[in-house]
């Protein structure tokens, strides 16, 4: 699937209109229901194929953020054989009480994998905890950048932000611009 075909497929499969409260607290009239494209194996495989060349040369593990980043990180892992961590929003209060599942990560170079970035808040929170626990985190890759403040906010904490698509690019590929 070409990049343009993928952009169109993502937009057509998951762009919905209405009134939506975003994680950032903002209200939007357009929403990207990422689970709709993540549940489609053809689109998910193409997403992984197109993200793989964006990975930095030095990466020990992928870190998929709960929930939407997990299937994307897993799909990339299947292509690249790079191990994956599953990052929770908060450490579970029982069992191992971990924030990250999938193995030890202290001293390892992680690449954060996320589905949609608006303000970057979820990524910033996860990176803070991962760094406190000894991870090296310098890169964030997402599928959709809503073109809000997220990219700038991530760069402000020293992260290299690489979206596969911006909202505008998806609209262009879908022919709605």
C-alpha positions as CSV (number, residue, x, y, z in Angstrom):
1,X,0.0,0.0,0.0
2,X,1.4,3.4,-0.9
3,X,1.6,6.2,1.7
4,X,-1.2,8.0,-0.1
5,X,-3.4,4.9,-0.1
6,X,-2.7,4.3,3.5
7,X,-3.6,7.9,4.5
8,X,-6.9,7.6,2.6
9,X,-7.6,4.2,4.2
10,X,-6.9,5.5,7.7
11,X,-9.0,8.6,7.2
12,X,-11.9,6.7,5.7
13,X,-11.9,4.0,8.3
14,X,-11.6,6.1,11.5
15,X,-12.6,9.7,10.9
16,X,-15.9,10.4,12.5
17,X,-17.8,13.7,13.0
18,X,-19.8,14.8,16.0
19,X,-18.9,16.4,19.4
20,X,-16.1,14.7,21.2
21,X,-14.2,15.4,24.5
22,X,-10.5,14.7,23.9
23,X,-8.1,13.5,26.6
24,X,-6.6,17.0,26.5
25,X,-9.9,18.4,27.8
26,X,-10.6,20.1,24.6
27,X,-13.8,19.5,22.6
28,X,-13.5,18.6,18.9
29,X,-16.1,18.2,16.1
30,X,-13.9,15.5,14.5
31,X,-12.5,12.4,16.0
32,X,-10.1,9.7,14.9
33,X,-11.4,6.5,16.3
34,X,-8.0,4.8,15.9
35,X,-9.3,1.4,17.0
36,X,-11.2,1.2,13.7
37,X,-7.9,1.2,11.7
38,X,-6.0,-0.7,14.3
39,X,-8.5,-3.6,14.2
40,X,-8.1,-3.9,10.4
41,X,-5.1,-6.2,9.8
42,X,-4.4,-4.8,6.3
43,X,-4.3,-1.2,7.5
44,X,-2.4,-2.1,10.7
45,X,0.3,-4.1,8.7
46,X,0.7,-1.1,6.3
47,X,1.0,1.3,9.3
48,X,3.8,-0.9,10.7
49,X,5.5,-1.1,7.2
50,X,5.5,2.7,6.9
51,X,6.6,3.4,10.4
52,X,9.5,0.9,10.4
53,X,11.8,3.2,8.3
54,X,11.1,6.0,10.8
55,X,12.7,4.1,13.6
56,X,16.0,5.5,14.8
57,X,19.1,3.4,14.2
58,X,19.5,2.8,17.9
59,X,16.5,1.2,19.5
60,X,16.4,-1.6,22.1
61,X,12.7,-1.8,22.6
62,X,9.4,-0.4,21.3
63,X,7.1,1.1,24.0
64,X,3.5,0.9,23.0
65,X,1.3,3.2,25.1
66,X,-2.0,1.8,26.5
67,X,-4.2,1.1,24.7
68,X,-3.9,2.4,21.1
69,X,-0.1,2.3,20.9
70,X,0.1,-1.4,21.9
71,X,-1.3,-3.0,18.7
72,X,0.9,-0.6,16.6
73,X,4.0,-1.4,18.5
74,X,3.2,-5.1,18.3
75,X,2.7,-5.0,14.6
76,X,6.1,-3.1,14.2
77,X,7.7,-5.7,16.5
78,X,6.5,-8.5,14.3
79,X,8.1,-6.9,11.2
80,X,11.4,-5.8,12.9
81,X,11.8,-8.4,15.6
82,X,12.5,-5.5,18.1
83,X,11.0,-6.5,21.5
84,X,8.0,-4.5,22.8
85,X,7.0,-3.1,26.1
86,X,3.3,-2.4,26.9
87,X,3.1,0.8,28.9
88,X,0.2,1.3,31.3
89,X,-1.4,4.7,32.1
90,X,-0.7,3.9,35.7
91,X,1.0,1.0,37.5
92,X,-1.4,-1.7,38.3
93,X,-2.1,-1.8,42.1
94,X,-1.8,-5.6,42.3
95,X,0.5,-8.4,41.1
96,X,3.8,-7.0,39.9
97,X,2.6,-3.4,40.2
98,X,4.5,-2.4,37.1
99,X,4.0,0.5,34.8
100,X,5.5,-1.4,31.9
101,X,4.9,-5.0,31.0
102,X,7.2,-7.1,28.8
103,X,10.5,-7.2,30.6
104,X,13.2,-5.0,32.2
105,X,14.0,-1.7,30.5
106,X,16.4,0.1,32.8
107,X,19.3,1.5,30.7
108,X,17.6,0.6,27.4
109,X,16.8,2.9,24.5
110,X,13.0,3.0,24.0
111,X,11.0,4.4,21.2
112,X,7.5,5.5,22.3
113,X,4.8,4.3,19.9
114,X,1.4,6.1,20.0
115,X,-1.7,6.2,17.9
116,X,-2.9,9.8,18.0
117,X,-1.2,12.8,19.5
118,X,-3.1,16.0,20.4
119,X,-1.4,17.8,23.3
120,X,1.1,15.0,24.0
121,X,0.0,14.7,27.6
122,X,-0.2,10.9,27.7
123,X,3.2,10.6,26.1
124,X,4.8,13.2,28.5
125,X,3.4,11.4,31.5
126,X,4.7,8.0,30.3
127,X,8.1,9.4,29.3
128,X,8.5,11.0,32.7
129,X,7.9,7.7,34.6
130,X,10.0,5.6,32.2
131,X,12.9,8.0,32.5
132,X,12.6,8.0,36.3
133,X,12.8,4.2,36.1
134,X,16.0,4.3,34.1
135,X,14.9,4.2,30.5
136,X,16.5,6.2,27.8
137,X,13.7,7.9,25.8
138,X,14.4,10.3,22.9
139,X,12.0,9.4,20.2
140,X,8.2,9.3,19.8
141,X,6.5,8.0,16.7
142,X,2.7,8.3,16.2
143,X,0.3,7.5,13.4
144,X,-1.8,10.7,13.6
145,X,-0.7,14.1,14.7
146,X,-3.8,16.2,15.2
147,X,-1.6,19.3,14.7
148,X,-2.4,20.8,18.1
149,X,0.3,21.5,20.6
150,X,1.5,17.9,20.9
151,X,4.6,18.1,18.7
152,X,5.8,21.3,20.3
153,X,5.2,20.0,23.8
154,X,7.1,16.8,23.1
155,X,10.0,18.7,21.6
156,X,10.0,20.9,24.6
157,X,11.0,18.0,26.8
158,X,13.8,16.9,24.4
159,X,11.9,14.3,22.3
160,X,12.2,13.8,18.6
161,X,8.6,13.7,17.3
162,X,7.9,11.8,14.1
163,X,4.2,11.5,13.1
164,X,3.4,9.1,10.2
165,X,0.6,11.5,9.1
166,X,-0.7,14.9,10.2
167,X,-4.4,15.5,10.2
168,X,-4.0,17.8,7.1
169,X,-2.1,15.0,5.2
170,X,-4.9,12.5,6.0
171,X,-7.5,15.0,4.8
172,X,-5.5,15.6,1.6
173,X,-5.1,11.9,0.9
174,X,-8.8,11.4,1.5
175,X,-9.7,14.2,-0.9
176,X,-11.5,16.3,1.7
177,X,-9.2,19.4,1.5
